[in-house]
Amino acid sequence: MAITGNRPTTKICDCARNSPTCVTMLHDMLGFGLGVTVGTVAILVAAYFWKRRRRAFPTHGWIGLLALVAAEGLLFRGVEPVATYFTPIAWTAYILIADGAVLSLTNRSRLHDAPLTMARMAALSIPLWLIFEAYNLRLHNWTYVGVPRWPLAALGYGWSFATITPAIFETSDLVQAFLPALPAEPWKISRAAENAVMACGAACLSLPLVLPQRIAAYAFALVWVGFLLLLDPINRRLGLPSFLGDLSEGFLRRMYAGTTGRRRNGITRFRCFSRRRFSRCLRPGILAFCPLRWNVL
């Protein structure tokens, strides 16, 4: 299963095959993605060994690590079904690794303490991501290639989408385990300010739907930001965890974790773009993944 745009891929589209510029930019993006991945892994590993651990690395973490290494080896050899389903396999393994590290550092973790809650989170992750897929029907920011026939395609889609929310939460937990308390001066946030934030969020979610498609195609960042701005004040009013609530209490660690926590989908390849489109769409899109992570924390 492969994706162009915001998803993993094992194929290069026709545009990339026929355009040296597309091929060069594709290779540049591949190198950038690998560099960011290697750097992130190195930082997390170093932080894990630097931090005091409360217990040994658990069994399910080792299982995830072995599964990820094995999947990488099978992927490069083109062994099926691993080559087709590499994305959900890799991110399922990542969830096990991250949860194991959190358990080792804090003596508690989501899989260890609340496995049924994690299962419900994975199930809910599928319809939540389908909201963004619905936006993509108009904005055309990514497309899937190399997808197997149904019903095997449903397995790939469902399994991949089910890893999104758990991976975000696990990464946030892991980053928070590394960070100190980070106290700050509490903010005074009025109800009028909350209303203004929600109005901005509604506007961000509406603009990609009403703008001309050729302009809206560059506006997917508004979707990520829009849900954050719309839902966070509502969460605060309901007494649920929220970033505005954290700011009002002078608690910044979750916001930092949401910024640095990295979501899935590894290496991405883009279907058809020029240098101008690359600079206007791809770079803002990468930056917009921070609010995407915040949306579900």
C-alpha positions in Angstrom: 0.0 0.0 0.0 1.5 3.3 -1.0 0.6 6.9 -0.7 1.6 10.1 -2.4 1.4 13.3 -0.6 1.0 12.6 3.1 1.4 8.8 3.0 4.0 6.0 2.6 4.6 4.9 -1.0 6.5 2.2 -2.8 5.9 3.6 -6.3 6.8 6.8 -8.1 4.0 8.3 -10.1 4.0 8.9 -13.8 4.8 12.5 -13.4 7.9 11.7 -11.4 9.0 9.1 -13.9 8.8 11.5 -16.8 10.1 14.6 -15.1 13.8 14.9 -14.0 12.7 17.8 -11.7 10.1 15.7 -10.0 12.6 12.8 -9.5 15.2 15.2 -8.1 12.7 16.7 -5.7 11.3 13.3 -4.7 14.8 12.2 -3.9 15.5 15.4 -1.9 12.3 14.9 0.1 13.2 11.2 0.7 16.6 12.3 2.0 15.0 15.0 4.2 12.5 12.5 5.6 15.2 10.0 6.4 17.4 12.6 7.9 14.6 13.9 10.2 13.7 10.3 11.2 17.3 9.3 12.0 17.8 12.6 14.0 14.6 12.2 15.9 15.4 8.5 16.8 18.9 9.5 17.9 17.6 12.2 20.2 14.9 10.0 21.7 17.3 7.1 22.3 19.9 9.4 23.9 17.2 11.0 26.1 16.0 7.5 27.1 19.4 6.4 28.3 20.1 9.7 29.9 16.9 9.7 31.9 16.6 7.7 35.1 14.5 4.5 34.5 12.1 3.1 37.0 12.0 -0.4 35.6 13.6 -2.5 32.8 12.4 -2.1 29.2 9.3 -4.3 29.0 8.6 -7.4 26.9 6.1 -5.7 24.6 8.6 -3.0 23.8 11.2 -5.6 22.7 8.6 -7.3 20.6 7.9 -4.0 18.9 11.6 -3.3 18.3 12.2 -6.8 16.8 9.1 -6.4 14.6 10.2 -3.1 13.3 13.7 -4.3 12.4 12.3 -7.5 10.8 9.8 -5.4 8.8 12.5 -3.1 7.5 14.5 -6.0 6.3 11.6 -7.6 4.6 10.5 -4.3 3.0 13.9 -3.8 1.3 13.7 -7.3 0.0 10.1 -6.7 -1.3 8.7 -9.6 0.7 4.9 -9.7 0.7 2.6 -8.9 2.5 5.1 -6.8 4.5 6.0 -4.6 1.6 2.3 -3.7 1.0 1.3 -3.3 4.7 4.6 -1.9 5.9 3.1 1.4 7.2 0.6 -0.1 9.7 3.2 -2.8 10.7 5.9 -0.2 11.3 3.6 2.1 13.3 2.1 -0.7 15.3 5.6 -1.7 16.2 6.4 2.0 17.0 3.5 2.2 19.4 4.8 -0.9 21.3 8.3 0.6 21.5 7.1 4.0 22.6 4.7 2.5 25.2 7.5 0.3 26.5 9.8 3.3 26.9 7.1 5.3 28.7 6.5 2.3 31.1 10.2 2.0 31.7 10.6 5.7 32.5 7.4 6.4 34.5 6.3 3.0 35.7 2.9 3.5 33.9 1.7 3.5 30.3 -1.4 3.3 28.3 -1.0 -0.3 27.1 0.0 -1.5 30.5 -2.6 0.4 32.6 -5.5 0.8 30.2 -5.3 -1.6 27.2 -9.1 -1.5 26.6 -9.0 2.3 26.4 -6.2 2.0 23.8 -8.3 -0.4 21.8 -11.2 2.0 21.8 -8.8 4.9 20.9 -7.6 2.9 17.9 -11.1 2.2 16.8 -12.1 5.8 17.1 -9.0 6.9 15.2 -10.4 5.5 12.0 -13.5 7.7 11.7 -11.5 10.7 13.0 -9.0 10.4 10.2 -11.9 9.9 7.7 -12.8 13.5 8.4 -9.5 14.6 6.9 -10.0 12.2 4.0 -13.3 13.9 3.3 -11.5 17.3 3.1 -9.0 15.7 0.8 -11.7 14.8 -1.7 -11.9 18.5 -2.5 -8.3 19.6 -1.7 -6.5 16.7 -3.4 -3.4 17.0 -1.2 -2.6 13.3 -1.4 -3.6 10.1 -3.2 -3.0 6.4 -2.7 -1.0 4.2 -5.1 -0.2 0.5 -5.0 -3.3 -0.3 -3.0 -4.4 -3.9 -3.1 -7.9 -4.9 -4.2 -10.8 -4.9 -1.8 -11.3 -6.3 0.8 -7.5 -6.3 1.4 -7.5 -2.6 0.7 -9.9 -2.1 3.6 -7.5 -3.9 5.9 -4.7 -1.6 4.9 -6.7 1.6 5.2 -8.4 0.6 8.5 -5.2 -0.7 10.1 -3.2 2.4 9.0 -5.8 4.9 10.2 -6.1 3.0 13.5 -2.5 3.7 14.4 -2.7 7.5 14.0 -4.3 8.6 17.3 -2.6 6.0 19.5 0.8 6.9 18.0 0.2 10.6 18.7 -0.7 10.0 22.3 2.2 7.5 22.9 4.7 10.0 21.4 3.3 12.8 23.5 3.6 10.6 26.6 7.2 9.7 25.7 8.2 13.4 25.2 6.5 14.4 28.4 8.4 11.6 30.2 11.6 13.3 29.1 10.6 16.9 29.9 10.8 18.6 33.3 7.7 20.3 34.8 8.2 23.6 32.8 6.2 25.9 35.1 5.2 29.2 33.7 3.1 32.3 34.6 -0.6 31.4 34.3 -2.5 33.1 31.5 -5.9 34.8 32.1 -8.1 33.6 29.3 -11.6 35.1 29.2 -14.8 33.5 27.7 -14.7 36.2 25.0 -11.2 35.1 24.1 -12.4 31.5 23.9 -15.3 32.6 21.6 -12.8 34.4 19.3 -10.6 31.4 19.1 -13.5 29.2 18.2 -14.7 31.6 15.5 -11.2 31.6 14.0 -11.3 27.8 14.0 -14.7 27.7 12.2 -13.3 30.2 9.6 -10.2 28.0 9.1 -12.4 24.9 8.5 -14.8 26.8 6.2 -12.3 28.5 3.9 -10.9 25.4 2.2 -14.5 24.5 1.3 -15.5 27.8 -0.2 -12.2 28.9 -1.9 -11.7 28.0 -5.5 -10.2 24.5 -5.7 -6.9 25.7 -7.2 -6.4 28.0 -4.2 -7.9 25.6 -1.6 -5.4 22.9 -2.6 -2.7 25.0 -0.8 -4.9 25.5 2.3 -4.9 22.2 4.0 -2.9 23.7 6.9 -6.1 25.6 7.8 -7.9 22.3 8.4 -5.3 21.1 10.9 -5.3 24.5 12.7 -9.0 24.9 12.5 -9.9 21.8 14.5 -7.4 22.8 17.2 -8.9 26.3 17.5 -12.5 25.1 17.4 -12.3 22.2 19.8 -9.7 23.3 22.4 -11.9 26.0 24.0 -14.8 23.5 24.0 -12.7 21.0 25.8 -11.8 23.6 28.4 -15.4 24.5 29.1 -16.3 20.8 29.5 -13.5 20.4 32.0 -11.5 18.1 29.7 -7.7 18.4 29.1 -7.0 21.4 26.8 -4.1 23.6 25.9 -6.0 26.7 27.0 -6.6 25.1 30.3 -2.9 24.3 30.6 -2.0 27.9 29.8 -4.4 29.2 32.4 -2.7 26.9 35.0 0.8 27.7 33.9 1.5 24.2 32.6 3.4 24.0 29.4 4.8 20.4 29.2 1.8 19.0 27.2 2.0 21.8 24.7 5.7 21.2 24.2 5.1 17.5 23.9 2.4 18.2 21.3 4.8 20.3 19.3 7.6 17.8 19.3 5.6 14.6 19.2 5.9 13.2 15.7 3.0 11.5 13.9 3.2 8.5 11.6 3.6 8.0 7.9 7.3 7.9 7.5 8.6 8.5 4.0 6.3 10.5 1.8 6.3 10.9 -2.0 4.4 13.5 -3.9 2.4 12.8 -7.0 2.9 15.8 -9.3 4.4 19.2 -8.4 6.6 21.9 -9.7 9.2 23.8 -7.6 6.6 26.6 -7.1 4.0 24.1 -5.8 6.6 22.5 -3.6 7.5 25.8 -1.9 3.9 26.9 -1.4 2.2 23.6 -0.4 4.6 21.1 1.0 6.5 23.3 3.4 3.4 24.8 5.1 1.9 21.3 5.1 4.9 20.0 7.1 4.6 22.8 9.6 0.9 22.2 9.9 1.4 18.7 11.4 2.0 20.4 14.8 -1.6 21.5 15.1 -2.7 18.1 13.8 -1.0 16.5 16.8 -2.5 19.0 19.1 -6.0 18.3 17.8 -6.1 14.8 19.4 -4.0 15.4 22.6 
